[in-house]
Each structure stands twice: as C-alpha cells, then as structure tokens.
Amino acid sequence: MASLEIVNSTHLAGEPPKNQQEARVIANKALDYLQQGKNEEALALFLKALESDSEMVMALSGTIEAYMNLGYSIHALEYIPKALELDPNNLGINLLYAKILIERYRYNEAKKICERLYKSYPNDPKVMVVYLQYLLSVNSYKTAKQISERLLKISKSPSSYNNTGLIYLELGDMKTAIELFRKGFYQFIKHPISNSKPPEPFMEVSLAKEALLDIKRALDSLKIPFILVAGTLLGIYRDGDILPHDKDIDFGLPWNTPRLELINALKAYGYTCTYSEEEIMGSKGLWNISVAHIKYGIGIDFFFIQPRDDGYVYWGLDKNGKTFLTRNKKFGRSTIEYVGETFYIPDNPAEHLEEIYGEGWGTPQANYNTLILGANIVDISGVGIALCYNHCLGNICEGRYKKAHGYTMQLLSVHNDPILEKVKLHIEEHVNDQQWYEPIPIKQHRTDNTIFGLNK
C-alpha cells in the first residue's frame, strides 16, 4: 500500500493550474496514468487539477478511483458527495460509490444503489459485476447464481467465470466451481496481458488496531473468552504488530459459544454480520463466522475451536457442509501485551505456529498460503484447493500477476493440473519487469482433479 503522506503531499509540488483549461489538460494526463495502473501519479495530478477546478467531475471521479486502487476507500468516500451532487446519474461514480460501501461493510446502503442500478441497467456487465460483489458479500448465493449465469451469457471473461465459480464453491459444489475456474484460466491464456501493476488491497494497520481494541472490549463485556489465532497471532507474536499484508483479524472462540446470541449482541456494538438467523441456527455448528466493524471498515473472523478425543483441537472453514479444517495439539492460554492491552494466545505459541506454518514460521514468507501449504490441514473435499483456484484467478482479473503467479506455484506444489502450468508460463512470457517469488518444490504425492470428481 502506498504511503498516504507521500500521496497527499505530492500534489503540493509545483504551481497549481492557472485556469480550468490547464486543469483539464492535467486531469487528462492523470487519466492516462490511471489507465496504466500508475495510481500514485494519477492521484497527485487529479488533486492538482481540483485545486483549480473543484467541480470537474472527471477529476473527482479519478480521485475516487485512484484512492480506491491505493487501498484508501475511506478517503475516496470523502469525494463522493460532491461528485454525485454535480452528476447524480453518472454510472461510473455510482458504481464506485457502491464498491466503496461494500468494502466498508455498509451493506444496507450498498444494496439500495446496486438494486437501483441493476433495475436501470439490467444487461450492463459492469453493473452486474458490482451487484454480484454485493450479493456475495451478504451470502445471497441463490440470487447471485441467477445473475452470474446471465452474466456468463453476455461476457465469457475470466472474472465472470471466477465470480460464478465462487458462488458454486460457497454452495458446496466444488466440482462445478473447479470447472468454472478452469474455464476462466483458459480464457485468460487466450489473450494478451496488460502490464499495469495495481497495488495490493490490504487493510490499514492503524484502523485494524482500533478495530482489534474495540472487538476486545465488546467480547470482554459479553464475557466471551477468546484467543488470537492464525495471521493475527503470527504477526503480533513474531513481529510485534499486525501483519501489514493481512486482510482481517482472526479470533478463536470456544466451540460451545452460542453463535446467534454472539452475533445479535455484537450488532449493538456497531458490528454487522451477513449470516442469517436461519443459517446460524440451521447448522450443527458453523466452523467460522465473519463480522465487520462498520466504523473502521475492518473484518473479523471468528473460528470456533472444537476439542476432540484424539488429543487435537480443530478449527476452520465451512462451505455449505464442505469443510477445511486445521488441526492443532490441545493447548491452554497464555497472554501477550499489545497496544497497551493484554490478549490471550495459545500457551505454546511457537509450537502452535510451527504446526500451522511449518518450521520456517519465524521468517516471513511472502508466497505462503495456509490453505495450500499448511502443515496440519484436513481437507478431504479440496475446499482449500478450490479457494486458491479462486484466489489465483481473482488476482489475474485484478491484474496482480505476481500474486497470481505465486498462487500457481503453490497449487502446483500440491496439486497436479496442466492448466495451472499453462497459466504460470503465460504470465512469465507476457509480464515484464517482475521479480517472481522463489520456486516451491513439488511434493512427491499430489492430488489431482479426481478429488472433485473430474477427469485428470
């Protein structure tokens, strides 16, 4: 993520535009930068253009998009009211507004915009994609499935296949999901690649700290015990801080935690949850539930930890009955100090982290995803593999080719699929000026697509 201080100070260098015509020339240059993926340069010029013409819709829209691309949706939001006041029916600005609201977990507001736009532009692929993003965020998979299948008839793009595949994955149909992801890969390797380099969309650590303290206060007041787990534990224990490249905060809760009561109580503390009461109560016990703090725009994952008689505890993800589980030796609780507060963690944190991340857990590994490379996973249905297909194709759709290339290496190390090798080679042949992640050794025993009921 770019430095906000650098971004905000860049536009102060040099003289502001002398008139609106000069401001428009600068804004057009900024637009060129934006299309090339040079978001910092684009933002600096858009802000400079706005100094001379604060009502230039193109510069307002460009500022919003550049801030979003740099991972600062909270700052992009500041420019929305003015832009919509000047051009309330601007489709591009309305789509950006909806994206920001979804990213900030303001789903009720996003719903109104998405439904209005979809009603007005039912066959516009861009509108359908943003509406799908909203539907997936609120777990409305049946409606999302209908729209995604309509979208595939209009646009057989990698992103269309990726979105549709994710829906089937969430519905527990791994076979159809993998078929769709693979079709998306085949579409990708048929076409040239743009060399734009968008930044990674990660959370702001300062806001994550505020959200961490806030959720701790809420859980403490509700007398619900918890521990830090996964990437949150790794960052705070190993590095003394939240991982800058993380996307959410991870908590472990006892298996017998009353899930519905927890979610209903957290709503009073300013949290939102996309799981319905039926989904929570209809399960024998969801393995994980995600909530989000609306004020800070930070997601929190609750993993419910289940002890078993084999001497291990299990926790993980649930995709409509298909589970991805992590297995750890049973542990007690110890404490760690962070941001002036005491947090509970496993009483054997080093051993616990080694179980999850392997012997190299003490050294940061840029191309390591526990869904694939975790040392202690139980994944009979291939949920982790399917999710990484989705992550790989998703990064391709966003133009993050180094990340996508890294995922192909991870997947190929544990899973044999020729299309992954073709994707890897296609990226290497067409993307310039990239320093790829270190190669990952191929494991002796790999799964293949027969795990999903498909031919090799």
N, C-alpha and C positions, 0 to 999 in steps of 0.2 A: 504494500500500500504506500502511496506517495505521502511525503510529509506535507501536512496541511499548511504548516507555517511557510514552507517554501512556495507552495502553490498560491497562497494568498498574498505573498509579498512580490511574486514575480510581476504582477500586472502594474505594480507601482513604479517599475523601472521605466525610464523614458517619459516623454511628454504624452499627455492624453491626446486623442484625436481632436483636431481643430474644428471639425464640423461633422454633420451627420453623414455626408458623403464619404469622408475619410473613415468614419466609424464603420460604415458598411463594407468598405474595402478590407478593413481589419477583420471584420466578422466573417467575410468570405474566406479569408486566409485561415481563420480559426476553424471554419467548417471543413476545409481541406485537411487540416491536422486531425480533426475529429474522425474523419473517414479513414485516415491512415492509422488510427489507433494511438496517435500521439496526444493523449488526453491532457497531460500537464501543460503542454504548449498551447493546446486549443483553449483550455480554461483561462490561461493568462490573457490571451487575446480577446476572448469573449468578454471578460471582465473589463478590459481596457476599452472595448467598444461601448460597453454600457456606461462608462464614465461620461461619454459624450452624448449618448442617446439611450436613456434609461428605459425607453418604451419600444426598443427594437425587439420584436417578437423572436426573430431568428437568433439573436444573441442571448435572449432569455432562455429559449429552448435549448440552445447549445450549452449554456452554462449548466442547466439542469442535467443534461445528458452527460457532460464531462464529469461533473461531481459524482454522478451515479457510477460511472465507469471507474472512477478512482476509489470507490468504496465509501463515499461520504453522502449517503442518501439523506441524512439529517440536514445537511447544508443545501442539498438540491431542493429540499422541501420548502426552503425559505423563498425561492424564486417562483414557486407555483402560483400563488395568489395573483401576483402582478401579471404573469403570463396569461392566465385564464381571464383576468379582468379585461385585457386587451383583445384576446381572441378566444372566447369561451368555447367555440366549436372546433378548435384546432385539434384534429385527431391525434397528431403526434404528441402534443403536450398532454392530452387526456390519457394517452397510453403510458407516458412517462409517470404521470401522477398515480395511475393505478399500480404500476410497478413499485413505486416508492411505498405506497400504502401497504402492499403485500409484503415487501421487505421489512417494513416497520411493524408488521403484525397487526395492522389496523384493518382487520378483515371486514368489518361492517361497512366502513366507508368504501373499501375497495369493491365490495360486492355491488353497491349501487352504481358505480362507474362502469364496471365490467358488464353488468346486465344491460345498462343503457346503451353502451357501445355495441354490444352483440346484437341488440334489437335493431339498431340503426344500420349496422354493417355485418349482417349475418354470414357473408361469404368472404370477408376480408381476412386473409391468413394471419396478419399481424394482430388483429383483434382477437381472433380465435386462440392464438398462442398465449396472449396475456390472460384471457379468460380461463384457459386451461391451467395456467400458473396459479390463478386464484383457487380454482376448484381442487387442484392437487394439494394446495396449502391447507385447505379446510377438510380434506379427506372425503370430498364429494366425488367418489370414483365412478359411480354409475352415470352421472351426468357428464363427467369428463370423458368417459369412454365413448359416449354418443358423439360428442363434439370432435374428439380426436379422430374417430373413424371418418367423419365428414371431412376433416382437415386433410386426411391422407388421400382423399379423392381429388382434392384441389391441389395439394402440394406434397409430392413424394420426396421431401427433403430429409436430410439426416435428423433435423430437430423434430419433424413430425413423427418419424419412427421412434425417436428417443422418448418423446412425451407419451406416445401410445404404449410403448414398451413398459415405461414406468408405471402406468395405470394397471396393466396386467400383472406386473410384479407386485404391486400393493394389494391386488386382489388375490394373490397367492398362485397365479397361473404362470409359473416360471418358464414352462415350455413356450408358450406364446410370446412371453416377454423376450426371451432369448432370440426367437425367430425374428422379432421386430428389430431388436438391437442389431442383429447381423445384417438385416436389410439396410439399416441406416449406415452401417460400415461400408457396404457395397456401393451405396450411393455416394459416399464420401470419396472413395478411391477412384470413382469415375471422373472426377472433376479436379481442376487446378486448385491450389491452396493460396489464400491471401496470406501475406507475411506480416499483417498487423499483429501487434503484441499487447493485447489488453492486460491490465494488471489483475492480480488475484483478488477476488471479492471476500475479504475476511472481515471479521468484526473488529471494532475499535476496542483496544485493550482497556483504555480508560473507562469506557462505558461498561465493559464486561466486569470490571472490578466493582463498579457501583451496583450492577445487577447481582453480582455474587453476594455482596453485603446485604442487599435487600432481600434476596431469597433466603439467606441465612436467618435474618430477623423474622421472616414470615414462618419458616419451619420451626424455629425455636419457640415462637409464640404459640404455635399449634402443637408443641411438644411432640414433634415427629423426628425421630433420630435419623441421621444421615451421615454419609462419608463422601469424601471426594474420590472420584474414580476416573479411569481412562485418561484422556488427554489433559483434563484439568489437574488431576493428581500428578501426572508426569511433569507438566510444566512447573507447577508450584514446588514439587519436591526436588526435581532435578535442577531446574533453572532459577527457582526463586520467584517465578512470575508466570502469569497465564501465557500460554504459547501464542505468539503473535499471528501464527497462521491457522489457529483454531477457528471453528465456526459456531461453537456453542459451549455451554457449561454443563459438566457431567456430574450427576449426583447418584449415589447408590442408596436405596431405601430398603428396609426390611420387606420381605415377601408378603407378610400379612398386613401391610399398610392398607387401610381402607381407601381404595383409589378414588371412588366417587366423592367421598367426603373430603379428601385432599383437594381435588380439583375445584369443588364448589367453594371450599374455604379460600383457596388462592385467588379466586376471582374477586373477592372482596379486597385483596391486596394489590389489585391492578394487573393481574395476570390473565392471559387468555389461553384457552385450550380448544383445539379443534376436534377433539373426540366427543362424540355424542354420549349421552347417558346410556343409550342402548348399547353402544359399542363397549363401554366400560363394564356395564353390568352383565352383558351377554357373553362375556368371555370367562373362562375358568380362571383367568388371571393374566392380564396383559403383562408382557415382559418389559415393556417400556412405554412411557407416555411423555410427550413433549409439550411444554408450555412456553410462553414467551412473556416477557415484561414489556408492556406496550410503551411505557415512558422511555426506556432505554433501547428498545428495539433489539433485545438480546434473547436468544433462545436458550432454554434449559431442558436438558434431557434427564428424566428420572428413569433409572434402571432398578427394577425390583429384584433383589438378590435372594435366591432360593437355596437353602442348605439341603443337602441330601445325605443319605446314609453311606455313600461311598467315600466320605471324607472330603468332598468338594462342595463348593457353592457355585451356582450357575446364574448367569445374567446375560441379557442380550436383547435381540430384536424379534418382533413378531410381525409377519406379513400374512395376515388372514389365515393363521394356523400353521404357516411355514416358518420355522424358527432358525435363527442364527444365534448360537449360544457361546459364551465364553466360560471356561471352567477354571476355577482357582482353588487352591488349597484353602480350607477353612481358616478364618482369621478373626482376631479381636480388633479392638480400636486403640489407636494412639492419637496424638494430637500434633498439629503443626501451626506455627504462627504465620499469619499472612495479613497484610494491610491492617495491622493493629487488632486483629481478631484471632481467636483460637478455633481451628477447624479440626474435625475428626477425619482420620485417614486410617487405612489398614495398619495393624501393629507391626507388620513385617513389610514395609513399603518397598524396599529394594527387591526382596524375593517376589513380592506380588507383581511388581513392574516387569521383572525378568520373565515371569510366567507369560505375561501378555506380549511384551515387545522383544523377547529374546535376550541373549547375552549382551547385545550391543545397546541395551536400553539407555545406558548412561551417556551415549554420544548421539546428538541429534542426527536423525536420518531423514533427509528431505523427501525421499521417494519410498515411503513405508506406510502402508495402509493395513491396519489390523484385520480388516475384513478378508484379506487375502493372505497376508504373511504372518498373521498372529500365530504364536506357538501353541496355543491351547484352545483352539476353536472347535466347536462341534457343529457341523454344517451339512447335515445329511441331504437336505433339499437343494443345496447350492445357492442359498439366499445371498451370501457374501459375494460369490462369483457374479451372480446376476446384477447385484448393486454396483459392482465395479465395471461391468459392461456399461451400465447406465452412466457412471461417473466418467468413463473414458469417452463415450460418445457425446456426453454433455459438454465436456471440455473442448472437444472438437467443434461442436456447434458454436461455442463461445470464442473460438479462435485461440484457445490456450493449448497450443500444440505440444509444448514441452511437458505439460502436465499429462496430456493425453498419451504422449509417447511413454512417459513413465508408467502410466497405468497398463499399457500393453506389455511392458517388460514384467511388471508384477504378475499380471494374469498369465502370461506365457510361462512364467517360472513354475506355476502350479496347475495350469490348465491348458490342454492341447486343443487349439482351434486355429486352422490355417488362416482364417480371415484376420486374426489378430496380427499374425506375422506380416500380412499384406498391408495392414494399416500402419504398422511400425515402419516398414520400408517406404511406404508412400509419404509419410511425414518426413523421414530422413532425406528423401530425394527432392522434396519440394519446399522445405522450410530452410531458409538460410540463417546464418549467424546465430545458431543456437548451440549452447553447451549442454549436451544431454546429461541426464542423471547416469550414475555409474551402472554398468550392466549388472543384472541379477542372475545368479547361477540357476540353471534349470534343475528342478528336483527330479530325483530318479523315478518317482512314482507320481504321475499327474492324472488328474481327472480329464474327461473329455465330455462332449455334449450328450453322451448317452445318459449322464446324470440327470438331464432334463427330459429324457425320453426321445431324444433326437438321434439321427444317424451321425456318425463321426464326420 
